[in-house]
């Protein structure tokens, strides 16, 4: 698993969101979101920004560029 997928899954679980809830926020299918957490795909810039804002962490944290949330 990549840093992005690990951190994404960790933050989602810590905050108590289901995969479906996050997929709905991103306007993608739950399967497409599952690929993010499995490290098979990565979101485009717009989706990354939505994820970071919704999960209240920095995009740098999700991407593994910083350990500061």
C-alpha distances in whole Angstrom, upper triangle without the diagonal:
4,7,8,6,6,10,11,11,12,15,16,16,18,20,21,20,19,17,20,22,19,19,23,23,21,24,21,21,19,17,16,15,13,11,10,8,7,6,9,11,12,15,18,20,22,20,18,21,22,18,19,23,22,20,22,20,20,18,17,16,13,12,12,16,18,17,20,19
4,5,5,6,9,10,11,12,14,16,17,18,20,21,20,20,18,21,22,19,19,23,22,20,23,21,21,19,18,16,15,14,12,10,9,8,6,9,10,10,13,16,17,20,18,15,18,20,17,17,21,21,18,20,17,17,15,14,13,10,9,9,12,14,15,18,17
4,6,5,6,8,10,10,12,14,15,16,18,20,19,20,18,21,22,18,20,23,22,20,23,21,22,20,20,18,16,15,14,11,10,11,9,12,13,11,14,16,17,19,17,14,17,18,15,15,18,19,16,17,14,14,12,11,9,7,7,6,9,11,11,14,14
4,6,5,6,9,10,11,12,14,15,17,18,17,17,15,18,19,15,16,20,18,16,19,18,19,17,17,15,13,13,12,8,8,10,8,11,10,8,10,13,13,15,13,10,13,15,12,12,15,16,13,15,12,12,10,10,8,5,5,6,10,11,12,14,13
4,6,5,6,8,10,11,12,14,16,17,15,15,13,16,17,14,14,18,17,16,18,16,17,15,14,13,10,10,9,6,4,6,5,9,9,8,10,14,15,17,14,12,15,15,12,13,17,16,14,16,14,14,12,13,11,8,9,10,13,15,15,17,15
4,6,5,6,9,10,11,12,14,16,15,15,14,17,18,15,17,20,19,18,21,19,20,17,17,16,13,12,12,9,7,8,8,12,13,12,14,17,18,20,17,15,17,18,14,14,18,17,14,16,14,15,14,14,11,9,10,10,13,14,13,15,14
4,5,5,6,8,10,10,12,14,14,15,14,17,17,14,16,19,18,17,20,19,20,18,18,17,14,13,14,11,9,11,11,14,14,13,14,17,17,18,15,13,15,15,12,11,14,14,11,13,10,11,11,11,8,6,8,8,11,11,10,12,10
4,5,5,6,9,10,11,12,11,12,11,14,14,10,12,15,14,13,17,16,16,14,15,14,10,11,11,8,7,10,10,13,12,11,11,14,15,16,12,10,13,12,9,9,12,12,9,11,10,11,10,12,9,6,9,10,13,14,13,14,12
4,6,5,6,9,10,11,10,10,9,13,13,11,13,16,15,15,18,16,16,13,14,14,10,9,11,9,6,9,10,13,14,13,14,17,18,19,15,14,16,15,11,13,15,14,11,14,13,15,14,15,13,10,12,13,17,17,15,17,14
4,6,5,6,9,10,10,12,12,15,15,13,16,18,17,18,21,20,20,17,18,18,14,13,15,12,9,12,13,17,17,16,17,20,20,21,18,16,17,17,13,13,16,14,11,13,12,14,14,15,12,10,13,13,16,15,13,14,12
4,5,5,6,9,9,11,12,15,13,11,14,17,15,16,19,19,19,17,18,18,14,14,16,13,11,14,15,18,18,16,16,19,19,19,16,14,15,14,10,10,12,11,7,9,8,11,12,13,10,9,12,13,16,14,13,13,10
4,6,5,6,5,7,8,11,10,8,11,13,12,13,16,16,16,14,16,15,12,12,14,12,10,13,15,17,17,16,15,18,19,18,15,14,15,13,10,11,12,10,7,10,11,14,14,16,13,11,15,16,18,18,16,16,13
4,5,5,6,7,9,12,12,11,14,16,16,17,19,19,18,15,17,17,14,13,16,14,11,14,16,19,19,18,18,22,22,22,18,17,19,17,14,14,16,13,10,13,13,17,17,19,16,14,17,18,21,20,18,18,15
4,6,8,11,12,15,14,13,17,18,17,19,22,21,21,19,20,21,17,17,19,17,14,17,19,22,22,21,20,23,23,23,20,18,19,18,14,14,15,13,10,12,12,15,17,18,15,14,17,17,20,19,16,16,13
4,6,9,12,14,12,11,15,16,15,16,19,20,20,18,20,20,16,17,20,17,15,19,20,23,22,21,20,22,22,21,18,17,17,16,13,13,13,10,8,10,11,15,16,18,16,14,18,19,21,20,18,17,13
4,7,10,12,10,11,14,15,14,17,19,19,19,16,19,19,16,16,19,17,15,18,20,23,22,22,21,24,24,23,20,19,20,17,14,15,16,13,10,13,15,18,19,21,19,17,21,21,24,23,21,20,17
4,7,8,6,7,10,11,11,13,15,15,15,12,15,16,13,13,16,15,13,17,19,21,20,19,18,21,21,20,17,17,17,15,12,14,14,11,9,13,14,18,18,21,18,16,20,21,24,23,21,21,17
4,5,5,7,9,10,11,13,14,14,13,10,12,14,11,11,14,14,12,15,17,19,18,18,18,21,22,21,17,17,19,16,13,16,17,13,12,16,17,20,20,22,20,18,21,22,25,25,24,24,20
4,5,5,6,9,10,11,12,11,10,6,9,10,7,7,11,10,9,12,14,15,15,15,14,18,19,18,15,15,17,15,12,15,16,13,13,16,17,19,19,21,19,16,19,21,24,24,23,24,20
4,5,5,6,9,10,10,9,8,5,9,10,8,9,12,13,12,15,17,17,17,17,16,18,20,19,15,17,18,15,13,17,17,14,14,18,19,21,21,24,22,19,21,24,27,27,26,26,23
4,5,5,6,9,10,10,10,8,12,13,10,12,15,14,14,17,19,20,18,18,16,18,20,18,14,16,16,13,12,15,14,11,12,15,17,19,19,22,21,18,21,23,26,26,25,25,21
4,5,5,6,8,9,10,8,11,11,8,10,13,11,11,15,16,17,15,14,12,15,16,14,11,12,13,10,8,11,12,9,9,13,14,16,16,19,18,15,17,20,22,22,22,22,18
4,5,5,6,5,6,5,8,8,6,9,11,10,11,14,15,15,14,13,11,14,16,14,10,12,14,11,10,14,14,12,13,16,17,19,17,21,20,16,19,21,24,25,25,25,21
4,5,5,6,7,8,11,11,9,12,15,14,15,18,19,19,17,17,14,16,17,15,12,14,15,12,11,15,15,12,14,17,19,20,19,23,22,19,21,24,26,27,27,27,23
4,5,8,10,10,14,13,10,14,16,14,15,19,19,20,17,16,13,14,15,12,9,12,12,8,8,12,11,8,11,14,16,17,16,20,20,17,19,22,24,24,25,24,20
4,5,9,10,12,10,8,12,13,12,14,17,17,17,14,13,10,11,12,9,6,9,10,7,8,11,11,10,12,15,16,17,15,19,19,16,17,21,22,23,24,23,20
4,7,9,12,10,10,13,14,14,16,18,19,18,16,15,12,13,14,12,9,13,13,10,11,15,15,13,15,18,20,20,19,22,22,19,21,24,26,27,28,27,24
4,7,8,6,7,10,11,11,14,15,16,15,13,13,10,12,14,13,10,13,15,12,12,16,17,15,16,20,20,21,19,22,22,19,20,23,25,27,27,28,25
4,5,5,6,9,10,11,13,14,16,15,13,14,13,15,18,16,13,16,18,15,15,18,19,17,18,22,22,23,21,25,24,20,22,25,27,29,29,29,26
4,5,5,6,9,10,11,12,14,14,13,14,13,16,19,18,14,16,18,16,14,18,19,16,17,21,21,23,21,24,23,19,21,23,26,27,27,28,25
4,5,5,6,9,10,10,12,11,11,13,13,16,19,19,15,17,20,18,16,20,21,19,19,23,23,24,22,24,23,20,21,23,26,28,28,29,26
4,5,5,7,9,10,11,9,8,10,9,12,15,15,12,14,17,15,14,17,19,18,18,21,21,22,19,22,21,18,18,21,24,25,26,27,24
4,5,5,7,9,10,10,9,9,9,12,15,14,11,12,15,13,11,14,16,14,14,18,18,19,17,19,18,15,16,19,21,23,23,24,21
4,5,5,6,9,9,9,10,11,15,18,18,14,15,18,16,14,17,19,17,16,20,19,20,19,21,19,16,17,19,22,23,23,25,22
4,5,5,6,5,5,8,10,13,16,17,14,14,18,17,15,17,20,19,18,21,20,21,18,20,19,15,16,18,21,23,23,25,23
4,5,5,6,5,5,7,11,13,14,11,11,14,14,11,14,17,16,15,18,17,17,14,16,15,11,12,14,17,19,20,21,19
4,5,8,8,9,10,14,16,17,14,13,16,16,12,14,17,16,14,17,16,17,15,17,15,11,12,14,18,19,19,20,18
4,5,8,10,12,16,18,20,16,16,19,19,16,18,21,20,18,21,20,20,18,19,18,14,14,16,19,21,21,23,21
4,6,7,10,14,16,18,15,14,18,18,15,17,20,20,18,21,19,19,16,17,16,13,12,13,17,19,19,21,20
4,7,10,13,16,18,16,15,19,19,17,19,22,22,21,23,22,21,19,19,19,16,15,17,19,22,23,25,23
4,7,10,13,14,12,12,16,16,14,17,20,19,19,21,20,19,16,17,18,14,13,16,18,21,22,24,22
4,7,9,11,9,9,12,13,12,13,17,17,16,19,17,16,13,14,15,11,10,13,15,18,19,21,19
4,7,8,6,6,9,10,9,11,14,14,15,17,16,15,11,14,15,11,11,14,16,18,20,21,19
4,6,5,6,9,10,11,12,14,15,16,18,17,15,12,14,16,13,12,16,17,19,21,22,20
4,6,5,6,9,10,11,12,14,15,16,15,13,10,12,14,12,11,15,15,17,20,20,18
4,5,5,6,9,10,11,12,14,15,15,14,11,14,16,14,14,18,18,20,22,21,19
4,5,5,6,9,10,10,12,14,14,13,10,14,15,12,13,17,18,19,21,20,18
4,5,5,6,9,10,10,12,11,10,7,10,11,9,9,13,14,15,17,17,14
4,5,5,6,8,10,10,10,9,7,10,12,10,11,15,15,16,17,16,14
4,6,5,6,8,10,10,11,9,13,14,12,14,17,18,18,19,18,15
4,6,5,6,8,8,9,8,12,11,9,11,14,16,16,17,16,13
4,6,5,6,5,5,5,9,9,7,10,13,13,13,14,13,10
4,6,5,7,8,8,12,12,11,14,16,17,16,17,15,11
4,5,8,10,11,14,14,12,15,18,19,18,18,16,13
4,6,9,10,13,11,10,14,15,17,16,15,14,10
4,7,9,12,10,11,14,15,16,14,14,12,8
4,7,8,7,7,11,12,12,11,10,8,5
4,5,5,7,9,10,10,9,10,8,6
4,5,5,6,9,9,9,11,10,9
4,5,5,6,5,5,8,8,8
4,5,5,6,5,6,6,5
4,6,8,8,9,10,8
4,6,8,10,11,11
4,6,7,10,10
4,7,9,10
4,5,8
4,6
4
